[in-house]
Amino acid sequence: MISSRRGLKGLMWTRGEALAALRQLLLGGFALWMAACATTPADPHRDLVTHRVAAPDGREHELRGVASWYGDKFHGRQTASGELYDMEGFTAAHKTLPFHTIVRVIEPESRRSVVVRITDRGPFVRGRIIDLSRAAARDLGMLEAGTVDVILQIEQWGDGSYVSNP
């Protein structure tokens, strides 16, 4: 028979043993934390195909969503199509439409509309389907609001070409 004193002594740790156990516990926790931090980042292209648009022969020529606009910060910079961005031109950014696609953007409440050409990629904010130039946003009456619900109507499909030397 084992005495209670002897059994308790087996459960008692010296200061060195306790520190070693604590160190192992902390290292294990740190290793788990680092493993969680080392997961692969979200696919940057995951959200690029959120709006289904039919091919040029297709049936779907209308999209609905939220429009935003971009201006001063990007004026004169190269767009994804290779052209220089002109905030006073009637251009826009869309995630998936081919470059040079002509789109009528309609603000449904006022029924104002503007025709733009896709020259850039974006917007990269969840829930938005098009980024308009400042001129297009001004014509839609959305400069102050910044965003507005819109209907996009494809008027002419673009060829997707890239300008190598703007």
N, C-alpha and C positions, 0 to 999 in steps of 0.2 A: 504494500500500500504506500502511496506517495503522500507525504505530508503536505499540508496546505502551504507551509512556509517554502518548501522546496518548489512547489508548483508556481508560486508567485514570483520566486526568484527567476524562474525561466522567462517570465513576462517583463521583468524589469530590465531597463537598458542603462548602460553607462552613458555618460555625457557624450563621449566620442561616438558610440553607436547611434545615439539619437541624432547627432549632427549629420552623420553619414546617411541615415535614413531620410532626414529632411532634405539633404543635398540631392539625393536620388529622386525624391518626390518633386522637387523644384525643377531639376533637369528634365524629368519626364514631362512635366507640365509645359516647360518652355519648348521642348521638342514638339509636343502636340500643337502648341500655339503657332510655332514656325511652320509646321506642315499645313495648318489651316491658311496661313498667309501666303503660302506658295502655290495655291490653286491657280489654274490658268485663268487669265482675264477673259471677260465676256468677249464673244466674237464681235469685232467692230462692224462687221457687215450684217449682223443679225437683223437690225432694224431697217436695212436698206430696201427690203422687199416687203414692206408693210402695206403698200397700196397696190392692189392688183390692177394692172392696165393691160388691155388686150393688145396683141401685136397689130401692126398696120392693117392687116386684113380683118381685124377683130371686130367684135360687136360692142365692146364697152368703150365709150368715148367721153364718159362723164365721171368725175370724182368729186367727193365732198370732204371737206375738212377745214382746218384752220390755217390761215395765211399769216405770215409775219413779213417784215421788210428789213432790208439792210442797206446802209448808206455810207456815211463819211469814212468809217474805219477801213472799208474795203475799196473805196473809190481809187481807181488807177491800178489796182492789183490784178494779177493774172487769175482768171477763173479756171475751173476744171476743164473747160473746153479749149483753153489756150488764149482766149480773147482777154482784153483788159476790161475790167468792170467799170462801167459808166453808170453812176447812180442816177443820172438824168436820162438814160436810155430806157427803153421798155423791154427789160430782160428779167429773167427769174432763175431761181435755182430749184431743182426737183431731184429727189433721190434716184429715180429710175427712168424717167422719160428720156428718150434719146436727145442728144444735143440738137439744137435748131428746130425742135418741135414747137409749133405755134399753138398757144393755148389762150383761150378766152377765159378770163377770171371774172366771175360774177359775184357781187356781194348781194345776197338774196333779199335782205331787208329793203335796201334802197334801189335795188335792181341796177346799180351802177356796174359798168363792166369796163375792162381794159384788156387789150390783146398784148401778150408778151411772148418772147422767144426764150427757150431754155438754153442757157449758156453756162450754167454752173451746177454743182451738186450741193444738196442740203434741202431743207434745214435739218440740223442735227439736234433738234429738240423734240422729245416724244410728243406725239399728237399733232404735229404740224406737217402739212403736206407741201407747202410751197413758200419760198422766200422771194419777195418781190423787190425790185429796185425802188428807190425812193420816188421816182417819177410815177411809177405804176401805183404805188401805195397812196400817193397824193391824189391821183385821179379817182381812186376808190374811196377816198375820204377816210383813210385809216391811219394817217401819220400819228395822230395823238394817241389813239387807242393802242397802236402797236401790233395788235392781232385782231383778226375778224374771221368769222365763218365765211367760207366761200364755196362756190361750185366751179370746178375746172371743166371746160369743154375742149377737147382736142380738136383743133381746126385743121392742122396739117402735121403729119408725122415728120420728124427730122431725120436726117441721114446719120446723125451721131458723130459727124466728123470733128476732128480736133485741129485747131489752128496751131501750127508749130512755131511760127514767128509772128507774134501779134505786132 
